[in-house]
Amino acid sequence: SRLTLLSEVGLEYLRLGQPSRSLSGGEMQRLALARELVSKQPSCFLLDEPLGGLHPDDVVHLVRLFQRLVDQGHTLITVDHTGWLIPCADLHLRLHRAGDRHAFAVQPMRDIAQAAIRHPRSATPAGF
């Protein structure tokens, strides 16, 4: 049902029929992603810092939603400065400065795990 879907993306507090102009950008983004859960067509999403400014509980909801979308065949490409999405990723693209140029490297996530990249304990939302 639509109410269950809203709950799955952490938007259970919204009212059905609530005007979209009353929603924040993050709420609109989560609502759009939730609609894709019922879609039979795989999609590709490009998300710029989708976890930015969210409460840790909302991060947990969104990461679970991302995993569900991927499990259904959707592709997600995200920009993330928090590091919270690293455990969910298949590939890691790292951008860095090389002198006066910008460079990047793509690594499979198994290489990231072997490199023992760690994130501050306080930055990781509980419940992952």
Backbone as a printed PyTorch tensor [residue, N CA C, xyz], in Angstrom:
tensor([[[  0.8350,  -1.1870,   0.0000],
         [  0.0000,   0.0000,   0.0000],
         [  0.8780,   1.2490,   0.0000]],

        [[  0.2720,   2.3630,  -0.3160],
         [  1.0310,   3.6180,  -0.3690],
         [  1.5360,   4.0360,   1.0100]],

        [[  0.7570,   3.7490,   2.0480],
         [  1.1930,   4.1100,   3.4040],
         [  2.4170,   3.3150,   3.8190]],

        [[  2.4540,   2.0360,   3.4630],
         [  3.6150,   1.1990,   3.7720],
         [  4.8380,   1.7300,   3.0500]],

        [[  4.6600,   2.1150,   1.7990],
         [  5.7660,   2.6450,   1.0090],
         [  6.3260,   3.9200,   1.6390]],

        [[  5.4550,   4.8010,   2.1020],
         [  5.9210,   6.0210,   2.7700],
         [  6.7190,   5.6830,   4.0240]],

        [[  6.2650,   4.7000,   4.7590],
         [  6.9700,   4.2840,   5.9730],
         [  8.3500,   3.7250,   5.6450]],

        [[  8.4550,   2.9700,   4.5670],
         [  9.7280,   2.3620,   4.1820],
         [ 10.8000,   3.3910,   3.8700]],

        [[ 10.3970,   4.5580,   3.4250],
         [ 11.3820,   5.5940,   3.0940],
         [ 11.4630,   6.6770,   4.1680]],

        [[ 10.8580,   6.4130,   5.3260],
         [ 10.9490,   7.3530,   6.4340],
         [ 10.0610,   8.5700,   6.2910]],

        [[  8.9900,   8.4480,   5.5160],
         [  8.0760,   9.5700,   5.3160],
         [  6.6850,   9.2680,   5.8660]],

        [[  6.6080,   8.4200,   6.8850],
         [  5.3120,   8.0040,   7.4170],
         [  4.5260,   9.1610,   8.0280]],

        [[  5.1880,  10.2470,   8.3240],
         [  4.5260,  11.4070,   8.9210],
         [  3.7780,  12.2480,   7.8850]],

        [[  4.0180,  12.0090,   6.5910],
         [  3.3080,  12.7620,   5.5580],
         [  1.8590,  12.2960,   5.4710]],

        [[  0.9970,  13.1800,   5.0080],
         [ -0.4060,  12.8380,   4.7860],
         [ -0.6040,  12.5500,   3.3070]],

        [[ -1.3960,  11.5240,   3.0060],
         [ -1.7390,  11.2650,   1.6090],
         [ -2.4750,  12.4850,   1.0710]],

        [[ -2.1120,  12.9170,  -0.1080],
         [ -2.7240,  14.0910,  -0.7020],
         [ -2.0980,  15.4050,  -0.2780]],

        [[ -1.0450,  15.3480,   0.5380],
         [ -0.3630,  16.5720,   0.9740],
         [  0.2490,  17.2470,  -0.2470]],

        [[  0.0850,  18.5580,  -0.3910],
         [  0.6380,  19.2480,  -1.5630],
         [  2.1600,  19.0950,  -1.6380]],

        [[  2.6590,  18.8340,  -2.8220],
         [  4.1010,  18.6350,  -2.9880],
         [  4.8840,  19.9060,  -2.6760]],

        [[  4.2810,  21.0600,  -2.8360],
         [  4.9970,  22.3120,  -2.5470],
         [  5.3270,  22.4520,  -1.0610]],

        [[  4.6940,  21.6390,  -0.2130],
         [  4.9720,  21.7010,   1.2240],
         [  6.1170,  20.7750,   1.6340]],

        [[  6.6740,  20.0190,   0.6810],
         [  7.7380,  19.0580,   0.9800],
         [  9.1150,  19.6800,   0.7670]],

        [[ 10.0730,  19.2360,   1.5620],
         [ 11.4580,  19.6850,   1.3850],
         [ 12.0670,  18.9760,   0.1770]],

        [[ 13.2350,  19.4290,  -0.2330],
         [ 13.9280,  18.7780,  -1.3460],
         [ 14.2550,  17.3280,  -1.0440]],

        [[ 14.7020,  17.0610,   0.1880],
         [ 15.0200,  15.6920,   0.5770],
         [ 13.7940,  14.8000,   0.5960]],

        [[ 12.6680,  15.3510,   1.0550],
         [ 11.4220,  14.5750,   1.0560],
         [ 10.9790,  14.2720,  -0.3690]],

        [[ 11.1110,  15.2490,  -1.2520],
         [ 10.7460,  15.0270,  -2.6620],
         [ 11.6240,  13.9430,  -3.2790]],

        [[ 12.9130,  13.9710,  -2.9450],
         [ 13.8330,  12.9790,  -3.4890],
         [ 13.4580,  11.5820,  -2.9990]],

        [[ 13.1710,  11.4520,  -1.7070],
         [ 12.7970,  10.1390,  -1.1720],
         [ 11.4720,   9.6630,  -1.7480]],

        [[ 10.5500,  10.5800,  -1.9640],
         [  9.2630,  10.2190,  -2.5500],
         [  9.4450,   9.7180,  -3.9830]],

        [[ 10.3040,  10.3850,  -4.7440],
         [ 10.5800,   9.9440,  -6.1190],
         [ 11.2160,   8.5570,  -6.1290]],

        [[ 12.1350,   8.3090,  -5.2130],
         [ 12.7630,   6.9900,  -5.1360],
         [ 11.7480,   5.9270,  -4.7300]],

        [[ 10.8620,   6.2680,  -3.8170],
         [  9.8360,   5.3140,  -3.3820],
         [  8.9310,   4.9220,  -4.5440]],

        [[  8.6070,   5.8750,  -5.4010],
         [  7.7730,   5.5560,  -6.5710],
         [  8.4510,   4.5250,  -7.4580]],

        [[  9.7790,   4.5850,  -7.5190],
         [ 10.5040,   3.6340,  -8.3570],
         [ 10.4550,   2.2110,  -7.8000]],

        [[ 10.1750,   2.0730,  -6.5150],
         [ 10.0780,   0.7330,  -5.9350],
         [  8.9590,  -0.0790,  -6.5780]],

        [[  7.9360,   0.5900,  -7.0340],
         [  6.8180,  -0.1220,  -7.6560],
         [  6.9700,  -0.2170,  -9.1730]],

        [[  7.9820,   0.4200,  -9.7190],
         [  8.2290,   0.3890, -11.1610],
         [  8.8240,  -0.9450, -11.5700]],

        [[  8.3990,  -1.4280, -12.7100],
         [  8.9470,  -2.6800, -13.2400],
         [ 10.1590,  -2.4270, -14.1360]],

        [[ 10.3940,  -1.1720, -14.5030],
         [ 11.4970,  -0.8230, -15.3900],
         [ 12.7200,  -0.4060, -14.5810]],

        [[ 13.8750,  -1.0490, -14.8080],
         [ 15.0890,  -0.5890, -14.1270],
         [ 15.4300,   0.8410, -14.5380]],

        [[ 15.8760,   1.6110, -13.5880],
         [ 16.2440,   3.0000, -13.8180],
         [ 17.6550,   3.2330, -13.3110]],

        [[ 18.2190,   4.3550, -13.7360],
         [ 19.5200,   4.7800, -13.2320],
         [ 19.3170,   6.1250, -12.5410]],

        [[ 19.7720,   6.2100, -11.3050],
         [ 19.6320,   7.4330, -10.5290],
         [ 21.0040,   8.0420, -10.2970]],

        [[ 21.1130,   9.3350, -10.4930],
         [ 22.3140,  10.0870, -10.1520],
         [ 21.9330,  10.9800,  -8.9740]],

        [[ 22.4930,  10.6780,  -7.8000],
         [ 22.1020,  11.3520,  -6.5630],
         [ 23.2790,  12.1360,  -5.9990]],

        [[ 23.0910,  13.4280,  -5.8480],
         [ 24.1360,  14.2960,  -5.3130],
         [ 23.9280,  14.4580,  -3.8130]],

        [[ 24.7880,  13.8300,  -3.0360],
         [ 24.7610,  13.8830,  -1.5810],
         [ 23.3610,  13.6170,  -1.0100]],

        [[ 22.7900,  12.4470,  -1.3070],
         [ 21.4290,  12.1680,  -0.8450],
         [ 21.3010,  12.0530,   0.6690]],

        [[ 22.4140,  11.8720,   1.3730],
         [ 22.3600,  11.7280,   2.8290],
         [ 22.6540,  13.0330,   3.5540]],

        [[ 23.0070,  14.0620,   2.8050],
         [ 23.3840,  15.3360,   3.4030],
         [ 22.2720,  15.9420,   4.2400]],

        [[ 22.6090,  16.3080,   5.4680],
         [ 21.6740,  16.9980,   6.3400],
         [ 20.5940,  16.1280,   6.9530]],

        [[ 20.6500,  14.8260,   6.7380],
         [ 19.6150,  13.9470,   7.2770],
         [ 19.9470,  13.4900,   8.6910]],

        [[ 18.9270,  13.2600,   9.4610],
         [ 19.0620,  12.6590,  10.7860],
         [ 19.5260,  11.2160,  10.5940]],

        [[ 20.3410,  10.6680,  11.5000],
         [ 20.8160,   9.2860,  11.3420],
         [ 19.7060,   8.2610,  11.1190]],

        [[ 18.5410,   8.4450,  11.7380],
         [ 17.4290,   7.5130,  11.4990],
         [ 16.9710,   7.5730,  10.0480]],

        [[ 16.9600,   8.7750,   9.4700],
         [ 16.5720,   8.9250,   8.0700],
         [ 17.6220,   8.3290,   7.1430]],

        [[ 18.8950,   8.4200,   7.5400],
         [ 19.9700,   7.8050,   6.7590],
         [ 19.7380,   6.3050,   6.6710]],

        [[ 19.3910,   5.6890,   7.7880],
         [ 19.1480,   4.2460,   7.8060],
         [ 18.0170,   3.8920,   6.8460]],

        [[ 16.9180,   4.6490,   6.8930],
         [ 15.7990,   4.3970,   5.9770],
         [ 16.2540,   4.4960,   4.5240]],

        [[ 17.0060,   5.5430,   4.2270],
         [ 17.4100,   5.7870,   2.8490],
         [ 18.3940,   4.7370,   2.3480]],

        [[ 19.3370,   4.3290,   3.1820],
         [ 20.2930,   3.2980,   2.7660],
         [ 19.5630,   1.9830,   2.4990]],

        [[ 18.5840,   1.6610,   3.3310],
         [ 17.7840,   0.4460,   3.0840],
         [ 17.0190,   0.5630,   1.7750]],

        [[ 16.4840,   1.7460,   1.5000],
         [ 15.7850,   1.9740,   0.2390],
         [ 16.7420,   1.8080,  -0.9360]],

        [[ 17.9370,   2.3710,  -0.8360],
         [ 18.9260,   2.2320,  -1.9050],
         [ 19.2140,   0.7600,  -2.1770]],

        [[ 19.4110,  -0.0130,  -1.1130],
         [ 19.7110,  -1.4310,  -1.2890],
         [ 18.5520,  -2.1510,  -1.9640]],

        [[ 17.3460,  -1.8020,  -1.5790],
         [ 16.1690,  -2.4290,  -2.2000],
         [ 16.0860,  -2.0720,  -3.6840]],

        [[ 16.3460,  -0.8220,  -4.0260],
         [ 16.3300,  -0.4140,  -5.4330],
         [ 17.3730,  -1.1890,  -6.2370]],

        [[ 18.5730,  -1.3240,  -5.6850],
         [ 19.6370,  -2.0780,  -6.3690],
         [ 19.2310,  -3.5410,  -6.5150]],

        [[ 18.6500,  -4.1150,  -5.4690],
         [ 18.2030,  -5.5080,  -5.5260],
         [ 17.1540,  -5.7190,  -6.6110]],

        [[ 16.3960,  -4.6710,  -6.9430],
         [ 15.3750,  -4.7580,  -7.9830],
         [ 15.9360,  -4.4560,  -9.3740]],

        [[ 17.2350,  -4.2200,  -9.4730],
         [ 17.8480,  -4.0150, -10.7780],
         [ 18.1270,  -2.5770, -11.1550]],

        [[ 17.8410,  -1.6410, -10.2680],
         [ 18.1250,  -0.2370, -10.5470],
         [ 19.6110,   0.0380, -10.3110]],

        [[ 20.1210,   1.0730, -10.9480],
         [ 21.5030,   1.5080, -10.7640],
         [ 21.4900,   2.8400, -10.0260]],

        [[ 22.3280,   2.9570,  -9.0110],
         [ 22.4520,   4.2040,  -8.2700],
         [ 23.8850,   4.6880,  -8.3610]],

        [[ 24.0520,   5.9220,  -8.7590],
         [ 25.3550,   6.5850,  -8.7730],
         [ 25.2180,   7.7470,  -7.8000]],

        [[ 26.0380,   7.7340,  -6.7520],
         [ 25.8900,   8.7630,  -5.7280],
         [ 27.1920,   9.5090,  -5.4900]],

        [[ 27.0480,  10.7470,  -5.0860],
         [ 28.1540,  11.5350,  -4.5440],
         [ 27.9100,  11.5440,  -3.0460]],

        [[ 28.9130,  11.1490,  -2.2760],
         [ 28.7240,  11.0490,  -0.8320],
         [ 30.0040,  11.4590,  -0.1220]],

        [[ 29.8950,  12.4430,   0.7440],
         [ 31.0530,  12.8960,   1.5140],
         [ 31.0580,  12.3200,   2.9250]],

        [[ 30.0000,  11.6020,   3.2960],
         [ 29.9090,  11.0800,   4.6620],
         [ 30.6350,   9.7570,   4.8260]],

        [[ 30.7340,   8.9650,   3.7680],
         [ 31.3100,   7.6300,   3.8640],
         [ 30.3050,   6.5740,   4.2660]],

        [[ 29.0720,   6.9710,   4.5690],
         [ 28.0660,   6.0130,   5.0230],
         [ 27.6420,   5.0460,   3.9300]],

        [[ 27.8270,   5.4030,   2.6710],
         [ 27.3960,   4.5300,   1.5760],
         [ 28.4820,   3.5610,   1.1250]],

        [[ 29.7040,   3.7220,   1.6000],
         [ 30.7960,   2.8520,   1.1650],
         [ 30.4890,   1.3770,   1.3770]],

        [[ 29.9400,   0.9650,   2.5220],
         [ 29.6690,  -0.4690,   2.6910],
         [ 28.6410,  -1.0210,   1.7040]],

        [[ 27.8470,  -0.1600,   1.0960],
         [ 26.7950,  -0.5960,   0.1730],
         [ 27.2520,  -0.5980,  -1.2810]],

        [[ 28.4090,  -0.0550,  -1.5610],
         [ 28.8270,   0.1890,  -2.9430],
         [ 29.5160,  -1.0090,  -3.5750]],

        [[ 29.3740,  -1.1070,  -4.8960],
         [ 30.1230,  -2.0930,  -5.6730],
         [ 31.4690,  -1.5220,  -6.1090]],

        [[ 31.4680,  -0.2370,  -6.4650],
         [ 32.6850,   0.4480,  -6.9040],
         [ 32.8280,   1.7570,  -6.1460]],

        [[ 34.0620,   2.1810,  -5.9980],
         [ 34.3700,   3.4340,  -5.3270],
         [ 35.1810,   4.2730,  -6.3020]],

        [[ 34.6950,   5.4540,  -6.6120],
         [ 35.4050,   6.3920,  -7.4760],
         [ 35.9130,   7.5050,  -6.5760]],

        [[ 37.2190,   7.6240,  -6.5120],
         [ 37.8210,   8.6200,  -5.6240],
         [ 38.4110,   9.7490,  -6.4600]],

        [[ 37.9780,  10.9630,  -6.1870],
         [ 38.4950,  12.1450,  -6.8710],
         [ 39.5600,  12.7870,  -6.0000]],

        [[ 40.6140,  13.2580,  -6.6260],
         [ 41.6720,  13.9220,  -5.8590],
         [ 42.4160,  14.8920,  -6.7620]],

        [[ 43.1540,  15.7810,  -6.1340],
         [ 43.9800,  16.7420,  -6.8800],
         [ 45.3390,  16.1330,  -7.1380]],

        [[ 45.8120,  16.3190,  -8.3410],
         [ 47.1600,  15.8890,  -8.7130],
         [ 47.8610,  17.1160,  -9.2840]],

        [[ 48.5200,  17.8660,  -8.4180],
         [ 49.1360,  19.1180,  -8.8600],
         [ 48.0530,  20.1210,  -9.1960]],

        [[ 48.0830,  20.6340, -10.4200],
         [ 47.0610,  21.5970, -10.8260],
         [ 45.9020,  20.9200, -11.5600]],

        [[ 45.8660,  19.5990, -11.5450],
         [ 44.8050,  18.8490, -12.2220],
         [ 44.0070,  18.0320, -11.2150]],

        [[ 42.8350,  17.6430, -11.6470],
         [ 42.0230,  16.7240, -10.8610],
         [ 42.1510,  15.3460, -11.4910]],

        [[ 42.2040,  14.3490, -10.6720],
         [ 42.3370,  12.9760, -11.1530],
         [ 41.3410,  12.1050, -10.4030]],

        [[ 41.1640,  10.8970, -10.8990],
         [ 40.2850,   9.9770, -10.1950],
         [ 40.7980,   8.5600, -10.3490]],

        [[ 40.3470,   7.7190,  -9.4450],
         [ 40.6820,   6.2980,  -9.4840],
         [ 39.4240,   5.5130,  -9.1460]],

        [[ 39.2100,   4.4180,  -9.8580],
         [ 38.0770,   3.5370,  -9.5890],
         [ 38.6200,   2.2720,  -8.9630]],

        [[ 38.0340,   1.8790,  -7.8470],
         [ 38.4770,   0.6700,  -7.1660],
         [ 37.2750,  -0.1990,  -6.8430]],

        [[ 37.3990,  -1.5260,  -7.0450],
         [ 36.3480,  -2.4110,  -6.5310],
         [ 36.3110,  -2.3030,  -5.0140]],

        [[ 35.1560,  -2.4830,  -4.4340],
         [ 35.0250,  -2.3040,  -2.9930],
         [ 35.8700,  -3.2840,  -2.1940]],

        [[ 36.1670,  -4.4550,  -2.7290],
         [ 37.0190,  -5.3900,  -1.9740],
         [ 38.3960,  -4.7740,  -1.7400]],

        [[ 38.8800,  -3.9500,  -2.7000],
         [ 40.1600,  -3.2650,  -2.5220],
         [ 40.0680,  -2.1950,  -1.4370]],

        [[ 38.9160,  -1.5390,  -1.3530],
         [ 38.7100,  -0.5290,  -0.3180],
         [ 38.7580,  -1.1980,   1.0520]],

        [[ 38.0950,  -2.3370,   1.1740],
         [ 38.0900,  -3.0550,   2.4560],
         [ 39.5010,  -3.4770,   2.8320]],

        [[ 40.2790,  -3.9130,   1.8530],
         [ 41.6450,  -4.3340,   2.1360],
         [ 42.5130,  -3.1500,   2.5440]],

        [[ 42.1940,  -1.9790,   2.0380],
         [ 42.9540,  -0.7820,   2.3990],
         [ 42.5720,  -0.2840,   3.7930]],

        [[ 41.5580,  -0.9150,   4.3750],
         [ 41.1230,  -0.6090,   5.7510],
         [ 40.7380,   0.8490,   5.9300]],

        [[ 39.9320,   1.3540,   4.9980],
         [ 39.3990,   2.7050,   5.1720],
         [ 38.4380,   2.6730,   6.3490]],

        [[ 38.6380,   3.5590,   7.2780],
         [ 37.8000,   3.6010,   8.4700],
         [ 37.1350,   4.9810,   8.5590]],

        [[ 35.9830,   4.9720,   9.1660],
         [ 35.2390,   6.2160,   9.3640],
         [ 35.0520,   6.4200,  10.8520]],

        [[ 34.9950,   7.6640,  11.2840],
         [ 34.8120,   7.9220,  12.7110],
         [ 33.5650,   7.2230,  13.2330]],

        [[ 33.7040,   6.6050,  14.3630],
         [ 32.5910,   5.8720,  14.9670],
         [ 31.3690,   6.7820,  15.1270]],

        [[ 31.5860,   8.0190,  15.4850],
         [ 30.4730,   8.9400,  15.7120],
         [ 29.7470,   9.3080,  14.4250]],

        [[ 30.3520,   9.0580,  13.2690],
         [ 29.7290,   9.4460,  12.0070],
         [ 28.8480,   8.3590,  11.4190]],

        [[ 28.8700,   7.1720,  11.9960],
         [ 28.1100,   6.0640,  11.4340],
         [ 26.7690,   5.9270,  12.1400]],

        [[ 25.6610,   6.0060,  11.3870],
         [ 24.3640,   5.8760,  12.0340],
         [ 24.1640,   4.4750,  12.5980]],

        [[ 23.5440,   4.4000,  13.7480],
         [ 23.2500,   3.0980,  14.3600],
         [ 22.2150,   2.3700,  13.5220]],

        [[ 22.2790,   1.0710,  13.5450],
         [ 21.2530,   0.2680,  12.8910],
         [ 21.5880,  -0.1910,  11.4950]],

        [[ 22.7870,   0.1210,  10.9890],
         [ 23.1110,  -0.3140,   9.6360],
         [ 23.1160,  -1.7970,   9.5880]]])
